[in-house]
Structure formats: structure tokens, C-alpha cells
């Protein structure tokens, strides 16, 4: 990397004069005087502040790989120029080419470096320009603002420092992103928001590195609610609404909206956006994320209620001569059967518990027995799911029993009837039950309501 020269015009001179002899040399010695001069006027910005903190200069003179001089002397920055006089032994030569290396220091730390070539000669003064370059010792990074939309850009800023803590003007670190899912970064520090979260940037210069955090927290400025101004009829299945949150640049944000209905007698809406149609009229469906809201009007026309539909009746399991049955059969143990079937209701008004489930039964012709209905349990929503019905049967002299199930919704509309014939299991109690209706008559028994199915009492 190219370093700029900050102290251009530092002068190197060598001369042997009577004054110099009196000051530096023993009489008759073959020596030259070396005076280093630093012009303060050529230093600006942070370099000027660093220059004012210099306290020593380290000088090396090399001639044909031999070290003529290696010394560190005090350095007191002057208001204009600073002069450092040195004595140089020319080793008996009247003139000698040398390489000069200087380090300007503050509290033992290298602040500026410089080098030059010169021809030292007795009785002559040869000015030489020593180009000084700053010595970076650290980095400091400016805090980054929060980015509030995907695609936003910000310029990262970092400062290269001297060991004194002063800035080195004209030098800047190179950048890269350590979190490519959150932000991207060019080498010059242009940062672009790609995804929400907190990312890290790395700045580097001359083997030094520092990291900085950058946060992308997009703000929702608009919500797209769909469908717009829909129409439905009473009895229709739920109508789904979707809400898409956008930032000010139009990027989609992952947010969970809150749905509301202004008139819950017309329609209610759940947290996922499904609106249940209840009555004729109109209601405003709204979706909100923080302080941003979108709304649309749902118009509901009068319609015809439709009865539930039952299907898929099957025998799920049974327990032969279960003692739980004896508690409802006056001590006679019967077989506890569990039947499973599905239901669907486009009106969505099958209540969570207590909905009328009518069970009809008939024992096989010429047989007798007893039957007890038990609590049923429903899974699903008001629009559909499954029902498990538990019944306790003592077959008596019967070889089979025919069961029929009918479900009514909250409006009292009865479903279709579904039936199943269940044969007497081998080993089932054959004694007639002392209580309960007997075959061949049929009966309809209301279930116990509410709660999960358990053993009948």
C-alpha cells in the first residue's frame, strides 16, 4: 500500500567548518557534521498533532554495509523548524556515500520513518531530502446507524491512527462483511442491508483489524391485505385473508399481523386470518403490524344453512366384559366399544362440546340385550373433524347390534345417519342385562356432554 509523504523537505547536510570542529570534533579528526532539519510547516492535520508529541529521533548511517552511526537523540519539536546536529566519523575518507535512515518517535513508539542517500564530504554541505512516512499503529471505527429498510446503504468510516492516538490523514481501512445474510460491504466501506438482524463488518489496514456491528431492523410502512372487498354468503366456509408487510422500499418483511373484525355478528376472524361467516351484513376486516394497518370490507349476503355430513364410521376398539360397563349395567359386565367417524359442516357451527349426538340401536332379530351410551369426544373445529363415541353393550341373547349416529349443529340441522353392524365378540357376556331396553325394540339415547371420553359411570 502506498504511504504518503508528510514531512517533505526534511534536510540532511554534512559540513566541516571551524565552528563544527569546535562543537563536534577533536582537532585533526577526519569527521563530518550532520545536521538534520525538519520543517514543521510541511506537517498538517493529525500528523501535526503527532509531530508535536515527538520526543526522540533514531538515526542510522550506513556506508558499504558498515554502520557509521546508530544513535537516538532527543527531539524537541520547534515552532517552525527542528534541527538535530550529529557528528559523523568518515573513517579517514575525505568524502563518503552513505544511506540515511531515521525514525521519529514518541514515548518509544515509531511515529514517522524516512530514508535517503547522501555524499558526506569535509568542507562541504550537501542538502538531502528525507521523505518521511507515517507509521500506522491502530484503527478506530465510527458507529453505524440502524438501517430501517432492506436495500438501505450506509458508508462505513474508519480512521488509521498513530501510536499517539492522532489520526493519519489520507489513509483508510478496507472493509468486508462477516455477516453476508445481513449486510454486504465493498472494500471502500459501502454497506447494503440484505436481511434483518445484527451483522458484523471487519475493517483492516496493514495487518491491523477491527470489527463493527451494524443492525438492520426494517420498519413496516405498508400492509397489503388480500382479498380486497370480497363477498360471501351465510353458510359459506371460512374465508382466508392474508396480510403482507412491506418496508418503505417495498421489500417483504416476515411479520405476524393481528386480524380484527369490526362486526363480529357478521364475521369473526382468527389470528391466522380465517374469517368465519356468521350473519348477513358487512364488516371491516383489518390487519395491523405495530402502528401500520390495512383494511377491507367483507360483505355477507343471506344464505341457506346446510346440515352437517357424517362419514367414515368404523369400530376403533373394544374391551371385552369391561368392569366399567358393570357400573352402568347393574353389575353385569358388558363390552365397551369405541366407534370413530368424521364430520364436516360448511356452516362451522358444530360446538366444541355438548352438540346433540343421537345414537339409535337395534339388537339382532329375536335377541335381547342392553345398551348404554357414554360421553363422546370431538377433535377438530366447528367446520370438521372426528368424533369418538363409546358405548357399553350386553348382548344377552343377541348375536349382533346395529348402531346409527346422527349429529345436529347449533342451528338444529340434523346430519345424515351413518350405521354399523357389530357382531358379538367371542366370550362376550351372554346374560341379559337387568336394566335397559330389550330387543327387538330400538331406542335413541342422548350422550353425556362435554369433556373427553372416559369410562361410563
Buried (B, 14 or more C-beta within 10 A) or exposed (E): EEBEBBBBBBBBBBBBBEEBBEEBBEEEEBBBBBBBBBBBEBBEEBBBBBBEBBBBBBBBBBBEEEEBBEEEEEBEBEEEBBEBEBBBBBEEBEBBEBBBBBBBBBEEEBBBBBBBEBEBBBEBBBEBBBBBBBBBBBBBBEEBEBBBBBBBEBEBBBBBBBBBEBBBBBBBBBBBBEBEEBBBBBEEBEBBBBBBBEBBBBBBBBEBEBEBEBBBEBBBBEBEBBEEEBEBEBBBBBBEBEBBBBBBEEBEBEBEBEBBBBBEEBBBBEEEBBBBBBBBBBBEBBBBBEEBBBBBEBBBEEBEBBBBBBEEBEBEEBBBBBEBBBBBBEEBBBBBBBBBBBBBBBBBBBEEEEBBBBBBBBBBEEBBBBBBBBBBBBEBBBBBBEBBBBBBBBBBBBBBBBBBBBBBBBEEBEBEEBEBEBEBBEEBBEBBBEEBBBBEEEEEBEBBEEEEBEBBE
